[in-house]
Amino acid sequence: MNIQELYQSIDAYLEALGYEEKSLIAILQEIQEKYSYLPREVFPYLSKKMGLSEASIYGVATFYENFSLEAKGKYVIKVCDGTACHVRKSIPILEKLRSELGLSEQKKTTDDQLFTVETVSCLGACGLAPALTVNGEVHPAMTPDKVVELIGDLRKEA
């Protein structure tokens, strides 16, 4: 990641959205949209530009679950563990993903930065359970075998 490019992006978001505290969440969303996480360099830079403490900016970033302070892979896989998906065996799917990719509950992103695996409480696709998303695209009626095939397809695509 190029720091100058990051700062230029932040400056553009500030110009477009404003320097007021009420713009902070929108600015953080724009940064995360571009970089898929909030790099640590964001906090002191925004603090200086917006006149807010780093602690308050960090507090907002850590309060909302949608913000990530860790880099994510090219493919972000979200496995639903809501009631419908859980009952229809989403946990074996999650376990298969983790074992195939060498991940764990603590280690969510592969070393090559290709895959990130996360769990979510609900994808809103209960009728398609068990479901997961890859970069927002829903994959319904998943099984451990289908997950292996999906990973293979994504590796070929990459």
C-alpha positions as CSV (number, residue, x, y, z in Angstrom):
1,M,0.0,0.0,0.0
2,N,1.3,3.4,-1.0
3,I,1.0,5.9,1.9
4,Q,0.8,8.9,-0.4
5,E,-2.0,7.3,-2.4
6,L,-3.8,6.6,0.9
7,Y,-3.5,10.2,2.0
8,Q,-4.6,11.5,-1.4
9,S,-7.7,9.2,-1.2
10,I,-8.5,10.5,2.3
11,D,-8.1,14.1,1.1
12,A,-10.6,13.4,-1.7
13,Y,-13.1,11.8,0.7
14,L,-12.8,14.8,3.0
15,E,-13.3,17.3,0.2
16,A,-16.4,15.4,-1.0
17,L,-17.9,14.5,2.4
18,G,-16.7,17.3,4.7
19,Y,-14.4,17.7,7.6
20,E,-17.1,17.6,10.3
21,E,-17.4,14.8,12.8
22,K,-20.7,13.8,11.3
23,S,-18.8,12.7,8.1
24,L,-16.4,10.4,9.9
25,I,-18.4,7.1,9.4
26,A,-18.9,7.8,5.7
27,I,-15.2,8.6,5.3
28,L,-14.2,5.4,7.1
29,Q,-16.6,3.5,4.8
30,E,-15.0,5.0,1.7
31,I,-11.5,4.1,2.9
32,Q,-12.5,0.6,3.8
33,E,-14.3,0.2,0.4
34,K,-11.1,1.0,-1.4
35,Y,-8.6,-0.9,0.8
36,S,-10.9,-3.6,2.3
37,Y,-9.8,-2.5,5.7
38,L,-8.7,0.6,7.7
39,P,-4.9,0.9,7.6
40,R,-3.4,2.1,10.9
41,E,-2.0,5.2,9.1
42,V,-5.6,6.4,8.7
43,F,-6.1,7.3,12.4
44,P,-3.4,10.0,12.9
45,Y,-4.0,11.5,9.5
46,L,-7.7,11.8,10.0
47,S,-7.1,13.1,13.5
48,K,-5.0,15.9,12.2
49,K,-7.3,16.7,9.2
50,M,-10.6,16.6,11.1
51,G,-9.5,17.9,14.5
52,L,-10.6,14.8,16.3
53,S,-8.6,12.6,18.7
54,E,-7.2,9.4,17.3
55,A,-8.9,7.7,20.2
56,S,-12.3,8.9,19.1
57,I,-11.7,7.8,15.5
58,Y,-10.4,4.5,16.6
59,G,-13.4,4.1,18.9
60,V,-15.8,4.6,16.0
61,A,-13.8,2.1,13.9
62,T,-13.9,-0.5,16.5
63,F,-17.5,0.0,17.6
64,Y,-19.0,-0.9,14.3
65,E,-18.6,-4.5,13.3
66,N,-18.4,-3.7,9.6
67,F,-15.1,-2.0,10.0
68,S,-11.9,-4.1,9.9
69,L,-8.5,-3.1,11.1
70,E,-6.9,-6.1,9.5
71,A,-6.1,-6.6,5.8
72,K,-8.5,-8.9,4.0
73,G,-8.0,-11.3,1.2
74,K,-9.1,-10.8,-2.4
75,Y,-12.0,-13.1,-1.7
76,V,-13.9,-12.5,1.5
77,I,-16.0,-15.5,2.3
78,K,-18.7,-15.0,4.9
79,V,-20.3,-18.2,6.3
80,C,-23.7,-17.8,7.8
81,D,-24.3,-19.3,11.2
82,G,-27.8,-18.0,11.7
83,T,-30.5,-20.4,12.9
84,A,-31.5,-21.7,9.5
85,C,-28.0,-22.2,8.3
86,H,-26.8,-23.6,11.6
87,V,-29.6,-26.2,11.7
88,R,-28.8,-27.1,8.1
89,K,-25.1,-27.8,9.0
90,S,-23.1,-24.6,8.3
91,I,-20.5,-25.5,10.8
92,P,-19.1,-28.4,8.8
93,I,-18.9,-26.1,5.8
94,L,-16.9,-23.5,7.9
95,E,-14.6,-26.3,9.2
96,K,-14.0,-27.5,5.7
97,L,-13.1,-24.0,4.5
98,R,-10.7,-23.5,7.4
99,S,-9.0,-26.8,6.9
100,E,-8.7,-26.4,3.1
101,L,-7.2,-22.9,3.5
102,G,-5.1,-23.5,6.7
103,L,-7.2,-21.0,8.7
104,S,-8.6,-21.0,12.2
105,E,-10.9,-18.9,14.3
106,Q,-8.0,-16.6,15.1
107,K,-6.3,-16.6,11.7
108,K,-8.9,-15.4,9.2
109,T,-6.8,-14.6,6.1
110,T,-4.5,-16.8,4.1
111,D,-0.8,-15.9,3.9
112,D,-1.1,-15.2,0.2
113,Q,-3.9,-12.6,0.9
114,L,-6.2,-14.5,-1.4
115,F,-8.9,-15.7,1.1
116,T,-10.5,-14.3,4.2
117,V,-13.1,-16.4,6.0
118,E,-15.5,-14.9,8.5
119,T,-18.7,-16.0,10.1
120,V,-21.8,-13.8,10.2
121,S,-25.0,-14.1,12.2
122,C,-27.3,-13.8,9.2
123,L,-27.0,-13.3,5.5
124,G,-30.7,-12.8,5.0
125,A,-30.8,-15.9,2.7
126,C,-32.5,-18.3,5.1
127,G,-34.5,-20.0,2.3
128,L,-31.2,-20.8,0.7
129,A,-29.5,-22.3,3.8
130,P,-26.9,-23.2,4.3
131,A,-25.4,-20.2,2.5
132,L,-22.3,-18.3,2.2
133,T,-21.2,-15.2,0.3
134,V,-18.0,-14.6,-1.7
135,N,-17.5,-10.8,-2.0
136,G,-21.2,-10.3,-1.5
137,E,-22.4,-13.0,-4.0
138,V,-24.6,-15.6,-2.4
139,H,-23.8,-19.3,-2.8
140,P,-26.9,-21.3,-1.7
141,A,-27.3,-24.9,-0.5
142,M,-23.6,-25.3,0.3
143,T,-21.9,-28.5,1.4
144,P,-18.3,-29.2,2.4
145,D,-17.8,-30.8,-1.0
146,K,-19.2,-27.7,-2.8
147,V,-16.8,-25.5,-0.8
148,V,-13.8,-27.5,-2.0
149,E,-15.0,-27.0,-5.6
150,L,-15.7,-23.3,-5.0
151,I,-12.2,-22.7,-3.6
152,G,-10.7,-24.5,-6.6
153,D,-12.7,-22.3,-9.0
154,L,-11.7,-19.1,-7.1
155,R,-8.0,-20.1,-7.2
156,K,-8.3,-20.6,-11.0
157,E,-10.0,-17.3,-11.4
158,A,-7.2,-15.5,-9.4
